[in-house]
């Protein structure tokens, strides 16, 4: 730890400040308000300040700068950093932006500053591997979830899965907002293994209007190698090619996950939003007609309420997961360590199975959006476009998140 950092610790303890980090609007234009900030930045900043800690916003751009000098400046002046960057945006970010972000996080970590979301928690709850680990839950897991570490395992595994179930959902380990996620279904009921030339029905989950009918071989080649081998219509943002270089011959990194397709997605996906271990919001996200995607901008969002008769069963599921599902998370995702502090904001997505039970499809803690403020998203929109009821409920969630962050800052500075 540098002498400057040590000298700054006393000042930070007396007057702690938190840095809210996001990308410049030109690098992530789809989640911005008219002022160039993320649509929910104003609420989070206000909530942290109301909890007693100053909060400043910094946007990383592609301008030339000394990243080490910049990182040292912020690590010496801030007790923690809230990273509000959608992981999917980092896939196309310029190298200089990635270097600045990486250097800032490194300096913050060396200075023992608090970082949200925590790297360990992101590893457990921020990638699709968590759904695979949680599939062992008899109550909440999709039991036939698989992960694949290399091209051969992916081809053989998907072929075997389609021989048992007619439709699968295939996802790359990285990505967000439905990027690279495909519903992959056989065109006819068949219990034999699909041949290379068998046609499949394919729907891209980031755009319901992108439907393909391709052979089994064409699909796996697209997923593994991209349009360089299979010249598809290039509406899918990632362009295929989800098979990363093998990091280690002895322990290659997983790159793909596949799950049984749950047809009840047409009824909606239940998103449960938590601050630590406390349920703060229940959201029903339904796809557009003839679609299966529930992501923002493609599907529809409605907030679940106790007073709505149709929502009584969903609220019961939400409370059951809050009471028992989190306990199973500690056992399956955190190796039974109940002392782990869950993220200041995270969510879990569930879909109803054929027997009426709800199953976990995905966890997320990387950059969970405060959906009550979506009306503020757009080049001509701001908080003034958010309805009074959404503003009240959204601020309530943000305030709980702000209190959790400030409590962690106080603990770190004590």
KOLMAR-379499 format. One line per 10 residues: number of its first residue (from 1); their letters; for each residue x, y negated, z negated of C-alpha. Coordinates in Angstrom, 2 decimals. Example, Ala and Ser with C-alpha at 12.3 -4.5 7.8 and 13.67 -1.06 7.14 Angstrom:
2
1) as) 12.30:4.50:-7.80  13.67:1.06:-7.14
end
This chain:
414
1) xxxxxxxxxx) 0.00:0.00:0.00  1.44:-3.41:0.96  2.24:-6.13:-1.57  -0.39:-8.36:0.07  -3.06:-5.73:-0.48  -2.06:-5.25:-4.11  -2.12:-9.00:-4.68  -5.55:-9.26:-3.09  -7.14:-6.55:-5.28  -7.70:-8.91:-8.22
11) xxxxxxxxxx) -9.29:-11.53:-5.97  -11.58:-8.93:-4.37  -12.62:-7.62:-7.80  -13.63:-11.12:-8.87  -15.45:-11.99:-5.65  -16.08:-8.83:-3.56  -17.12:-9.21:0.06  -18.28:-6.62:2.58  -17.58:-6.65:6.31  -20.30:-5.49:8.71
21) xxxxxxxxxx) -18.58:-4.21:11.82  -20.25:-3.88:15.23  -19.29:-3.97:18.89  -19.49:-7.10:21.00  -22.83:-7.45:22.78  -21.22:-6.88:26.19  -20.07:-3.43:25.05  -23.42:-2.34:23.56  -26.14:-4.44:25.22  -29.15:-2.16:24.72
31) xxxxxxxxxx) -29.45:-2.53:20.92  -29.11:-6.33:20.67  -31.32:-9.24:19.75  -31.25:-12.65:21.43  -28.31:-13.73:19.27  -26.07:-10.85:20.37  -26.24:-8.90:17.09  -27.66:-5.44:16.56  -31.39:-5.76:16.08  -31.19:-4.72:12.39
41) xxxxxxxxxx) -28.00:-6.58:11.43  -29.85:-9.55:9.98  -31.77:-7.30:7.56  -28.74:-5.33:6.34  -26.65:-8.47:5.86  -29.43:-10.16:3.90  -30.01:-7.04:1.76  -26.33:-6.78:0.76  -26.24:-10.49:-0.10  -29.46:-10.21:-2.13
51) xxxxxxxxxx) -27.81:-7.37:-4.09  -25.03:-9.74:-5.11  -22.19:-9.27:-2.60  -21.30:-11.56:0.29  -21.49:-9.94:3.73  -19.86:-11.15:6.95  -20.36:-9.82:10.49  -17.42:-9.13:12.81  -17.79:-7.99:16.41  -15.00:-6.06:18.11
61) xxxxxxxxxx) -14.43:-7.15:21.71  -11.90:-6.42:24.44  -9.84:-9.60:24.03  -6.04:-9.24:23.63  -4.97:-9.30:19.98  -2.55:-7.78:17.51  -4.72:-5.02:16.07  -2.43:-4.37:13.09  -2.40:-8.04:12.08  -6.18:-8.21:12.44
71) xxxxxxxxxx) -6.71:-5.05:10.40  -4.36:-6.24:7.66  -6.24:-9.55:7.44  -9.61:-7.88:6.85  -8.34:-5.11:4.56  -6.81:-7.76:2.28  -10.02:-9.78:2.05  -12.88:-7.26:1.98  -13.83:-4.60:-0.55  -15.51:-2.45:2.08
81) xxxxxxxxxx) -16.68:-2.19:5.67  -20.06:-1.10:7.04  -19.54:0.36:10.52  -22.69:-0.23:12.59  -21.51:1.20:15.90  -23.49:3.79:17.82  -21.11:6.73:18.41  -22.36:7.03:21.99  -21.08:3.53:22.79  -17.53:4.55:21.88
91) xxxxxxxxxx) -17.48:7.06:24.74  -17.32:4.23:27.29  -15.58:1.56:25.19  -12.27:0.13:26.51  -9.11:1.63:24.98  -8.23:-1.66:23.27  -11.56:-1.68:21.44  -11.03:1.89:20.22  -7.53:1.00:19.06  -8.77:-2.03:17.09
101) xxxxxxxxxx) -11.51:0.03:15.43  -9.18:2.89:14.60  -6.53:0.55:13.18  -9.03:-1.37:11.05  -10.46:1.81:9.55  -6.95:3.13:8.91  -5.93:-0.05:7.07  -9.14:-0.08:5.06  -8.58:3.53:4.05  -4.93:2.91:3.05
111) xxxxxxxxxx) -6.04:-0.08:0.97  -8.62:2.19:-0.72  -11.52:0.09:0.49  -15.01:1.57:0.72  -16.09:2.65:4.22  -19.67:3.35:5.32  -20.34:5.91:6.60  -17.68:7.92:4.81  -15.50:10.06:7.08  -16.19:13.26:5.13
121) xxxxxxxxxx) -19.93:12.69:5.13  -19.89:11.91:8.85  -18.13:15.19:9.47  -20.89:17.04:7.58  -23.98:15.05:8.57  -22.95:12.99:11.58  -22.46:15.66:14.24  -24.55:18.48:15.64  -22.46:21.14:13.90  -24.49:20.36:10.76
131) xxxxxxxxxx) -27.64:21.74:12.44  -25.75:24.97:13.13  -24.58:25.28:9.51  -28.08:24.48:8.26  -29.60:27.15:10.53  -28.82:29.63:7.72  -31.63:28.08:5.68  -34.53:30.52:5.68  -37.01:27.70:5.09  -35.71:24.87:7.27
141) xxxxxxxxxx) -33.22:26.33:9.75  -33.63:27.40:13.39  -32.10:30.83:12.93  -30.84:31.43:16.48  -28.83:28.19:16.75  -25.43:28.75:18.36  -22.23:26.77:18.88  -19.68:27.43:21.62  -15.95:26.77:21.60  -14.94:27.46:25.20
151) xxxxxxxxxx) -16.39:27.75:28.70  -16.70:31.54:28.73  -18.45:31.65:25.36  -20.85:28.95:26.56  -21.75:30.77:29.79  -22.12:34.18:28.14  -23.96:32.78:25.14  -26.48:30.73:27.13  -27.11:33.67:29.47  -27.74:35.95:26.50
161) xxxxxxxxxx) -30.02:33.41:24.79  -32.14:32.92:27.92  -32.54:36.68:28.07  -34.27:36.57:24.66  -36.11:33.24:24.76  -37.48:31.53:27.84  -36.30:28.00:26.97  -33.32:26.56:25.14  -32.15:23.07:24.20  -28.49:22.59:25.12
171) xxxxxxxxxx) -26.53:19.75:23.47  -22.93:18.53:23.56  -21.41:18.15:20.10  -20.77:14.46:20.70  -23.19:11.88:22.03  -26.34:10.07:20.94  -29.75:8.90:22.17  -30.32:12.15:24.03  -27.16:11.82:26.09  -26.21:15.17:27.57
181) xxxxxxxxxx) -29.14:16.99:25.92  -31.06:19.27:28.29  -34.12:21.47:28.02  -33.08:24.55:29.97  -35.89:26.98:30.84  -36.43:29.96:33.11  -39.08:29.41:35.77  -40.75:32.78:35.01  -40.98:35.06:31.98  -38.16:37.57:32.25
191) xxxxxxxxxx) -36.44:39.63:29.57  -33.40:40.48:31.68  -30.30:38.30:31.69  -30.45:35.44:34.24  -28.30:35.92:37.33  -25.98:33.17:38.55  -28.37:32.29:41.40  -31.58:32.29:39.31  -33.30:28.86:39.42  -33.85:27.05:36.12
201) xxxxxxxxxx) -36.15:24.20:35.14  -34.07:21.42:33.57  -35.14:18.19:31.85  -32.73:15.54:30.60  -33.73:14.34:27.13  -32.46:10.79:27.58  -34.89:10.23:30.48  -38.14:12.17:30.88  -38.31:11.39:34.59  -35.06:13.25:35.32
211) xxxxxxxxxx) -36.07:16.81:36.15  -33.88:19.23:38.05  -34.35:22.70:39.46  -30.90:24.20:39.71  -29.42:27.65:39.50  -27.90:28.96:36.31  -24.40:28.59:37.77  -25.02:25.03:38.95  -26.20:23.98:35.50  -23.29:25.49:33.54
221) xxxxxxxxxx) -20.78:24.04:36.01  -22.37:20.60:35.64  -22.31:20.86:31.85  -18.72:22.05:31.80  -17.15:20.09:34.64  -19.51:17.27:35.63  -20.49:16.02:39.07  -17.03:16.75:40.47  -18.25:20.31:41.11  -22.04:19.82:41.22
231) xxxxxxxxxx) -23.13:16.62:43.01  -26.36:15.96:41.09  -28.31:12.75:40.95  -26.21:10.78:38.47  -28.83:9.31:36.12  -27.47:11.14:33.09  -25.20:8.63:31.40  -22.44:11.06:30.50  -22.27:12.54:34.00  -21.82:16.04:32.60
241) xxxxxxxxxx) -18.39:17.39:31.68  -18.88:18.07:27.97  -16.15:20.69:27.74  -13.16:18.91:26.08  -9.54:20.07:26.39  -8.77:22.88:23.96  -7.04:21.35:20.92  -5.58:24.59:19.64  -5.33:28.04:21.14  -6.01:29.59:17.75
251) xxxxxxxxxx) -8.89:27.27:16.73  -10.50:25.46:19.68  -12.98:22.73:18.80  -16.68:23.45:19.36  -18.15:21.40:22.19  -21.73:22.64:22.71  -24.73:23.68:20.65  -27.88:25.45:21.81  -31.16:26.00:20.01  -34.50:27.60:20.71
261) xxxxxxxxxx) -36.84:25.08:22.34  -39.77:24.26:20.05  -42.82:23.49:22.26  -44.50:21.57:19.44  -42.15:18.69:20.21  -45.12:17.41:22.23  -46.89:16.82:18.88  -43.94:14.76:17.74  -40.66:14.89:15.88  -40.73:14.01:12.19
271) xxxxxxxxxx) -37.79:11.81:11.23  -37.13:11.47:7.50  -34.94:8.52:6.51  -33.05:8.61:3.21  -30.99:6.27:1.07  -28.76:8.67:-0.84  -31.19:11.38:-2.01  -34.27:9.16:-1.96  -36.84:9.35:0.85  -37.52:5.80:2.07
281) xxxxxxxxxx) -39.29:6.27:5.41  -41.14:8.93:7.40  -41.44:8.39:11.13  -43.35:10.35:13.77  -41.69:10.06:17.16  -43.73:11.45:20.06  -42.69:11.92:23.69  -44.29:10.21:26.65  -46.87:12.25:28.63  -45.36:15.30:30.37
291) xxxxxxxxxx) -42.09:14.70:28.56  -40.12:16.19:25.68  -37.86:13.30:24.67  -38.61:11.30:21.52  -35.69:8.87:21.64  -36.33:5.14:21.46  -37.32:3.60:24.78  -38.54:6.94:26.13  -41.00:8.15:23.49  -43.33:6.45:21.01
301) xxxxxxxxxx) -42.75:5.67:17.33  -45.33:5.60:14.54  -44.69:5.31:10.82  -46.23:8.05:8.67  -48.43:6.91:5.78  -50.05:8.72:2.84  -53.38:7.05:3.51  -53.73:8.43:7.06  -55.61:11.77:6.95  -53.65:13.28:9.86
311) xxxxxxxxxx) -50.40:12.46:8.08  -51.16:14.28:4.81  -49.45:17.48:5.99  -46.44:15.55:7.27  -46.05:13.68:3.99  -46.18:17.02:2.18  -43.34:18.29:4.39  -41.38:15.10:3.73  -41.68:15.50:-0.03  -40.81:19.19:0.16
321) xxxxxxxxxx) -37.61:18.40:2.04  -36.76:15.66:-0.45  -37.21:18.13:-3.32  -35.82:21.38:-1.88  -34.18:20.67:1.48  -31.54:18.40:-0.01  -30.65:21.10:-2.52  -30.08:23.51:0.38  -27.96:20.87:2.12  -25.53:20.84:-0.80
331) xxxxxxxxxx) -25.19:24.61:-0.57  -24.93:24.95:3.22  -23.21:21.71:4.30  -21.14:20.75:1.26  -20.10:24.22:0.01  -22.29:23.93:-3.07  -20.65:20.71:-4.29  -23.58:18.86:-5.89  -21.36:15.90:-6.87  -21.16:14.65:-3.26
341) xxxxxxxxxx) -22.82:11.24:-2.91  -25.06:11.28:0.15  -24.75:8.37:2.63  -26.30:4.97:1.98  -28.49:5.62:5.03  -29.05:8.90:6.85  -31.85:10.86:8.48  -32.99:14.34:9.41  -35.21:15.29:12.36  -37.76:18.12:12.08
351) xxxxxxxxxx) -40.12:19.77:14.57  -43.06:22.04:13.80  -42.54:25.69:14.77  -45.24:28.01:16.14  -46.08:29.24:12.62  -46.63:25.70:11.32  -43.32:25.51:9.43  -41.07:22.52:10.12  -37.51:23.21:11.27  -34.42:20.97:11.16
361) xxxxxxxxxx) -33.09:20.10:14.60  -30.51:17.48:13.71  -28.94:15.33:11.01  -27.57:11.84:11.61  -25.63:9.38:9.47  -23.38:7.71:12.06  -25.46:4.61:12.78  -29.08:5.18:11.81  -31.24:2.31:13.04  -33.86:0.60:10.89
371) xxxxxxxxxx) -36.80:1.32:13.18  -39.11:-1.23:11.58  -37.04:-3.92:13.29  -37.13:-2.51:16.83  -39.39:-5.36:17.90  -36.36:-7.63:17.43  -34.42:-5.72:20.10  -34.13:-7.44:23.46  -32.44:-10.42:25.15  -35.35:-12.74:24.32
381) xxxxxxxxxx) -36.35:-11.23:20.95  -35.43:-11.74:17.31  -36.75:-11.18:13.78  -39.59:-13.56:14.62  -41.04:-10.84:16.88  -41.29:-8.32:14.02  -44.77:-8.03:12.53  -45.33:-9.04:8.93  -46.03:-5.47:7.79  -42.95:-4.08:9.58
391) xxxxxxxxxx) -40.84:-6.90:8.18  -42.02:-6.12:4.64  -41.48:-2.36:4.89  -38.23:-2.72:6.84  -36.79:-5.15:4.30  -37.73:-2.70:1.55  -35.62:0.02:3.20  -32.77:-2.41:3.82  -32.86:-3.59:0.19  -32.50:-0.01:-1.07
401) xxxxxxxxxx) -29.58:0.49:1.32  -28.00:-2.79:0.15  -28.29:-1.79:-3.51  -26.61:1.56:-2.79  -23.74:-0.17:-0.97  -23.22:-2.81:-3.66  -23.25:-0.15:-6.40  -20.44:1.66:-4.61  -18.51:-1.59:-4.21  -18.90:-2.35:-7.90
411) xxxx) -17.65:1.12:-8.81  -14.64:0.77:-6.49  -13.73:-2.66:-7.91  -14.09:-1.69:-11.56
end
